[in-house]
């Protein structure tokens, strides 16, 4: 059987942010292949998103209002009826060939439960973005290649997640739920784990999908564009993890490493936990605990295997972790310390981020000298 866009239910999950929703819809309608119908799910917005959606009625885009916590999530479960389901978010963008490459994977890779994509993060400073702030590769797209990373088991998936979040990895980010096509049957059967993991529940969902079959990730980072901005739902402290939820997340992250004795593997795991701490944890927990103290607690309650403690005791801070891995680093500047909380330092993108900062502060000339740029 050859799958087409008629086999995929496409939902766009929206809440407030009419300007960003319009940009997302602009992104979708320029696709090389389009589904017969796209449904925008609006969860209790006070702003008139229906008016935005009506401008795209000619593309088969419909508006449905939802209510209550996770209303968009449960309504998409209720309405999904085709073989596959895709839930885009109202603040992200896709390449014109995104759908085309998703279909290629579904039709050419065996035993798939899901297809996702690598992505490019980009920054905007407000609820709406100016055209010149959009990535150049989005504004002037080139063809994407049919290249995919395939994870074949939960352990395989988590090993790649750990690799992605360790310095200085530069490769394939296996994406998240904004760019994920799944089998509708599995999507409906999955029980939400938000109460257990808060906004970090993506990991649990991907582990579940990989336990049922393979996940293919389109390798090209230009396939999708993940917007980082001040009004992201996940940026709210309300959605951040409690102490118990972070315990649960670390238990999930390390589930398949309980018998792993390789020192480098554990240094990588510690680095990931240290690096995501500022983005995941509630501010109140961060005020009361350091990552080191939290991980010490994880050993005390048996979440982490005792034999790995000898590696952990050598890693009182993230810089020491880098030193043990023989990574040459310099003392962090003030700008780097500010931006390290976005987890970009651990991904090796400080230079790129500082370039953006210096540009916005009209300090590019000074920044070029500091960063050793040629221009």
N, C-alpha and C positions, 0 to 999 in steps of 0.2 A: 504493500500500500504506500502511495506517495502522499505525504501530508502537505496541506496548503494552509493559507491563513484562515480558511473556513473551519479549520479544526482547532483554532485557538480563540478562546474568550479573552479579550483584552479589557482590563479595567485600569482606570487612572484614579488613584486614591488622592482625594483633595480635602483641604481644610483651610479656609481663609485664602490669602495670597493670590488674588485674581491675576495680578501681573505675571507671576511665575507660572501659574496654570496656563495662561495664554501662550507663553513661550514653550511650555511642554507640548501643548497641542500643535503649535507651529512645527515643532520638531517631529512629531508623529506624522502629520499629514504630508510631509515631504518625503516619506518613505517610498522606496521603490516598489514594495508590495504592501497592500493595506488589507486589514480584515474588513468583512462586510459591516461589522458593527463594533464600536468602541463605547464603553460605558464609563462616564465620569461619576464616581461615587463621592458625594459631598457630605462630610460628617459635621452636621450642626454649625455650618458657617454662618456668621452674621452678615458677611458681605455677599453681594449678589453674584454667585458663581454661575448660576443658571444663565444669566445674561451673557456671560463669557462663552459658555458652551454653545448657546444657540447660534453663535456666529459660525460654528463649524458643523452645523446640521447637515450640510451638503456632503460631508465626508462620512456620514453614518455615525456621528458621535452623539450619544444620548446622555441625558442628565438624570441621575437618581439621587435623592436626598436620603441620608441615613441619620440615625440618632443613637445616642448612648455611647459609652466607652467601647472602643474598637468596632464601632458601627460599620465602617467601611470593610473591615476584615470579615465580619460575619455576613454582610450582605453579598460580598464577592463569593463566599462559600455557598450561599443560598442560590445565587444566580448562575454560577458556573455550570455549564451543561455539556460543553464540548470535550474533546479528548484531552486538550491541554489548556492551561490558564496562565496568563501573564498579568502581573499587577505592577504597573509603573507608578511612580510617585509624582506628585504635581510640581516638584522643584528640580527635576532632573531632565536631561536631554539625551536623545539617541541619534546615532549616525543614520543617514538615509538607508543604508544597507543592513541595519541591525536585524530587522525581521527576516530579511532574505538569508542572512547567515545563521539565524536560529533555525530556520526551516532546513537549511543544508545539513546541520548537525542531526536534526530529527530524522532525516531521510537517509543518512549515510553512516551513522555511528550506532553500533548495536547496544541493546540493553540499557537504554537511557531512561532515567526517571526525571531528569531535569537538564536544562541548558541555561547557562548564565554567560556573563561576559566580563572581561577585564574592563577597566574604566579609567578615565582621566578626572582627577579632582580639580575643581576650579573655584575661585573665590569671588564672592560679590559682597558688597558692603551694606546692602539694604534689602528690603522686601522685593524690589524690582531691580533689574540689571540693565545697564546701558549696553547697546550693541557691541561697543568696543571692549567690553569686559568679557565677552564670550570667547572661548578658546579659538584660536585661529584655525585649528584643524577641524573644528565644528563648523565655522563659518564658510570654510573652503574645503569641503571633504574630498578625500581621495578614496580609491577603491580599497576595501578590506580584503585580506587574504583568508582563505579557508584553513586556518590553523587553530587547533584546539588542544587545551590541556584536559586530560581525562583522569578523574579520580575514581577509583574502583571500590573503595571501602571507606567507612568512617575513619579508620586509622590513617589511611592514605590522605584523606581530606585534611584532617587535623595536622598531620605532619607538614602539609603544604602551608596551612595557615600559620604555623609557627615559623616556617621559613620566610613567609611574606613579611612578618612583623619583626624580623631581626635585621640589624644593621650589618652590611650595607646592601641588602637585597634589592635588586632592580629587575623585576620580572613580571610574572602574571599574578595579579590580584584576582582571586576567584570570585569576586563580586559579592553581592548581597541581594536581599529580596527585591530591591527596586528593579533589577535587571534579570529576573529569574522566571523562566518558563518551566512549569512542573506538570506532571500528570495530574489531571483534575481529581481522579480517584484518590491519589495519595494526599493531595492538598485538603480534600474534604475529610479524610480519615485522621489527619494529624490534629492533635489536641494542642492548642496554644500553650506555650510555656512562659508567657510574659510574666506571670506572677512569680515564677521560679527564677527567671534570669533578667527581668526588666528588658531594657533595650538591647541587651546582649543575647537575646533569644535566637538571633539568626543562626548562631553556631549549632544550636540544638536542632533547628529545622533542617539544616544542611546534613548533619549527621544522620538524621532520620531518613532523608532522601537517599543518601549514599548507602544506607543499610539495605535499601530495596533494589538498588541497581547502580549504574554509573552516572556520574555528572560530567558533562562536557562544558568547558569554559572557553569561549572565543578569546584568543590570545591578544588580539590587537586592542590596545588601550584607547584607541579612537572610537571604538564601537559604542561607548556610552560615556556620559559626562555627569559626574556626581558633584552637585553644587554644595559648597560649604558657605553658609551664611548665618546671620545672627538669629533668624527666626525658625531654624530647623527644629522640628518636634524633638528629635533625639538630643538636641543641644540643651534642652531644659533640664534643670537639676531634678525636677519632678520625675523624669523618666530614668534618672541615674540609679545605680545599684545600691542597695543596702548592704550592710556587712554580710548578712546571710546569703543574699543573692550572689555576691561576689564569691563567697565560699562555694556555692553551687556551680558557678561558672568555672572556677579553677578545678573543681572535681571533674567536670565534663572535659575540660581542656587536657587534663593529665590522665584520663581514664585508660588510655591505651599505652601508657608508659610506665605502669606500675612495676614492670620487670625489666625496664630499660636501664642499663648500668653505664651507658656511654656518658662521659662527663660533658662533652660538647652539647649533647642533646639537652641536658638539664640546664646548662648555661643559657641555651636558646630559650628554654621554657621560662626561666627566671627573667630573662630580658623582656619577653613578651608581657609577662605579668606586671613588671615594673613600668613598661612603656605605655600600656593601656590604662594604668591606674588613674591618671589625671582626667581621662576622657570618660571613664566608666563610673567612677565612684561618686556618691553624693558628697557634697562639700563638707557636710557635717562629719562624715566618716573620715575624710581626708584630714580634717582638723584634729581628729583623735588618734589616727593611726598613720604610720609610715608603711610603705609596701613591705619593708623588712620585718616590721612588727607583725603585719598581717600574715606573711608567709610563715613566720615563726609559729603563729597560732595554728596554721594549717598543718604543721608537723605535730603539734601537740594534740590535735584532735584526729590525727590519722588520715587526713586527706592526701598528704604526700607521703611516699614511701620513705621509711626511716633511713635506708642506705644512701639516699640522695642528699641527706642533711650535710654530709661532709663537703659536698660541692656548694651547697647554699651558704654555709658558714663562711665561705671564702668570698661571698658576694654581698657585702654590706650596702653597696650602692651601685647604680647603673654604670658609672664610669669604671668601677673596678671590674664589673662584668665584661666591659669592652676590653679592658687591659688583659684579662685572663684569656680572651679570645685572640689576643695579639692584633687588635685593631688599633691603629694609630689615631689618637684623637687629640684635640687641643682643648685648653680650658675654654669653657663656654663663655661667649660674650653676652652682654645684657640682652641683645636682640635674640640670640639663640636660646637663651633661657626662657624668654617670653614665649617663643614659638615652639619650644620643646613640648609644651602642654598639648599641642595639637597632634603629637605622635609623629610629626614629620622628621624629627631628628633621628628617631630610631629607624625610619625608612630611608635615611640618607638623602633627604631632599632639602636640607637646611639652606644650601646655596640658592636654590630656586626660590624658596620662600623669602629669603632675605632680599633677593633681587626685586621681588614684588613689593616688599616693605619699603626699600629705598626709593623705588619708583614713585610710590604713593606719597612719600614724604619729601619728594623733590630732592633727594640726596643721592641720585644715581652716580654722580661723578665721584663722590666720597665712597659710595658702596663698591664701585668698580675697583677702587684701589684696595679696599679691605679684602674683597673676595678674589682679587687677582684676575678680573675679567679683562679681556683684550679690547673691548669696545670703550 
